Amino acid sequence: MITVSCPECAAEITLEESVEVNEIIVCPDCGVDLEVTALDPAEVELAPMEEEDWGE
């Protein structure tokens, strides 16, 4: 079982065995989007915010 701590709220998050690097997951406690940045050891960071493209 792989667990990581949410960088936003410090909740313990259990990652599924099939999770991959660069995958976006959601913290079940605070709802923030997290990006899996490494698997050995497992690490997550706040996912980059996508900027709106207003047709420019």
C-alpha positions as CSV (number, residue, x, y, z in Angstrom):
1,M,0.0,0.0,0.0
2,I,1.4,3.4,-1.0
3,T,0.5,6.4,1.1
4,V,1.4,10.1,0.7
5,S,0.5,13.3,2.6
6,C,-1.5,16.0,1.0
7,P,0.7,19.2,0.8
8,E,-2.4,21.4,1.3
9,C,-4.1,19.8,4.4
10,A,-1.7,17.0,5.5
11,A,-4.3,14.3,5.1
12,E,-3.0,10.8,4.5
13,I,-3.9,9.6,1.0
14,T,-3.7,6.0,-0.2
15,L,-2.6,5.7,-3.8
16,E,-4.0,2.9,-6.0
17,E,-1.4,0.3,-7.2
18,S,-2.2,1.4,-10.8
19,V,-1.3,5.1,-10.2
20,E,1.3,6.6,-12.6
21,V,3.7,9.5,-12.5
22,N,2.1,12.8,-13.8
23,E,-1.4,11.4,-12.9
24,I,-3.8,13.9,-11.3
25,I,-5.6,12.7,-8.2
26,V,-7.9,14.5,-5.8
27,C,-7.4,14.8,-2.1
28,P,-10.5,13.2,-0.4
29,D,-10.3,15.6,2.6
30,C,-9.8,19.1,1.0
31,G,-10.6,18.4,-2.6
32,V,-7.5,19.9,-4.1
33,D,-6.0,18.5,-7.3
34,L,-2.6,16.8,-6.8
35,E,-0.1,15.6,-9.3
36,V,1.9,12.4,-8.7
37,T,5.5,13.4,-9.2
38,A,7.3,10.2,-8.1
39,L,6.5,6.6,-7.1
40,D,9.6,5.4,-5.3
41,P,9.3,7.0,-2.9
42,A,5.8,8.2,-3.7
43,E,5.4,12.0,-3.8
44,V,2.6,14.4,-4.8
45,E,2.5,18.2,-5.4
46,L,-0.3,20.7,-6.0
47,A,-1.3,20.2,-9.6
48,P,-0.6,23.2,-11.8
49,M,-3.6,25.4,-12.5
50,E,-4.7,25.4,-16.1
51,E,-5.2,28.9,-17.4
52,E,-8.3,29.7,-19.4
53,D,-7.8,30.1,-23.2
54,W,-10.2,32.8,-24.2
55,G,-9.7,32.1,-27.9
56,E,-6.6,34.1,-28.2
